[in-house]
């Protein structure tokens, strides 16, 4: 089902999330909140991993160190909200989304750097899009406030990864590779869940068809 929303399309993405995903997420707010905590922690880990992979790149460290701190601050905020709601943080089975994107990253340098930045940016872009949907449609004012407050930083994060790509590889090369990886991202979110309790921030649920990157 196509989702009608005032949330603008995120330009990195070639398919918008659908109504099925939103309905599944709204039906299980605490499950989504737990997964959100894990996502924020993973995002901090990705930034740190890139800093350790390229230790001589001082500009990269200067850009990603604040991002990692902010992701951990978001994790702590979500963790506090879980505690207030009496919901313990627990492990969740991850969807295949992250693994599918990681498998598309090329192994040789400098292609690996470009792909790693773009994959991190795509994940941030999808998180931004889905948090915007939750902020707009959640009946829970507490969750509306949480997701709404995080939107600006999520947009800034995928914008930072874009800047890192364009500075090092140029706009044309970045756009060409983004188009290929965005198609992988769309495919990773295509299909239907086997069980509704498998819904996650990055579980399947996008509109059919494609839209060109701009």
WOPE-V171405 format. One record per run of one state. SS is the DSSP state (helix for helix, strand for strand, loop for the rest). FROM is the first residue (numbers start at 1). TO is the last residue. Records with the same first field share a line. If there is no record, write none. Layout:
BEGIN
SS = FROM-TO ; FROM-TO
END
This chain:
BEGIN
loop = 1-16 ; 18-18 ; 28-28 ; 54-57 ; 85-96 ; 104-110 ; 138-140 ; 170-170 ; 189-195 ; 199-205 ; 207-214
strand = 17-17 ; 206-206
helix = 19-27 ; 29-53 ; 58-84 ; 97-103 ; 111-137 ; 141-169 ; 171-188 ; 196-198
END
